Amino acid sequence: MKISLIAGLFLVGVGCASPSTGTSPTEPASGEDDVTKAPAFKGTGTSKEVTIAGKPATLLPISKEIKALVEEMTKANDIQNNQFMAAVYALSAVDAAAFSSPAGAYVAQKNMAYDFMYRADGSKPGSNEGFGWADKWNAEYEDMGCRATTRDKADARFKRFGAYKSHQGDDQIPIAKRDLIKRDATKLVASFLSGAGAGAKLYSCHWDNNDDTTSEALVLVDGTEARVVVGWEGG
């Protein structure tokens, strides 16, 4: 009789226990990695005229959510000189086609991708604002190249960027901040890919100065638009 009573009390106690409502700061919220719930990449507001490979283009606004994500990822690392950026460009049909054209892509990609990365902050080549100092790709002493990739590899590819890996590999950065960057990166790439047309073409691009600075980007060319997510690592 005593055994039955004890067992009954134990079962009642288990059944009545309140589930924990706390969430570890290092655990993603439910649905966070669901691409269908990714924030919009493009935003609304004022556009800016920029120059891409010496030709006019328009820098379109990114969404407030994406702007907040890249800023949060950048500020989470206050030890290294790294930066994350996102951008959307409107191109002419000719320039958009040139980026993916087998005939001229080699040169077009190098020059255009360089500017996709360095004009993401809206800077003017040669100016003293933002990345204006990076006025053009210099073939004599800088490495620059792009290669086609697929959407299923985009997240992993972004997380191999030097700017991302240096965050994750530095134990001076608290684990909570490293986990924050990891979750934000997942959402950033999911948003970057969301809504792209079936014919959109994806590239992974890399630039470095053969010294202490590297910039890497995913570039998605969809019609006359180019979306870009950038990881920049400076010396």
Number of C-alpha atoms within 10 A of each C-alpha: 6 7 8 9 9 11 12 11 12 12 10 11 11 9 10 9 8 8 7 6 6 6 9 9 12 14 12 15 11 7 10 15 16 11 17 12 13 21 18 18 24 20 15 10 9 8 15 12 15 22 18 23 20 12 11 14 18 18 25 23 19 20 18 14 17 24 19 12 23 22 15 16 23 22 15 18 21 11 11 15 13 23 19 23 21 27 26 25 26 22 20 16 11 9 19 20 18 18 22 18 13 9 10 12 16 16 14 19 23 23 21 23 30 27 21 29 27 25 23 21 16 20 21 19 21 12 12 11 12 15 18 17 14 19 17 17 20 14 11 6 11 12 15 22 18 21 13 13 16 11 16 9 9 20 17 12 16 23 17 14 22 18 24 23 14 15 25 20 10 14 10 11 16 14 14 14 19 21 18 19 23 20 19 21 22 21 21 26 23 23 21 27 21 16 11 15 11 7 9 14 19 23 22 22 22 22 21 19 15 10 10 9 15 21 24 28 27 30 26 23 25 18 17 14 20 23 24 25 24 25 26 23 21 14 9
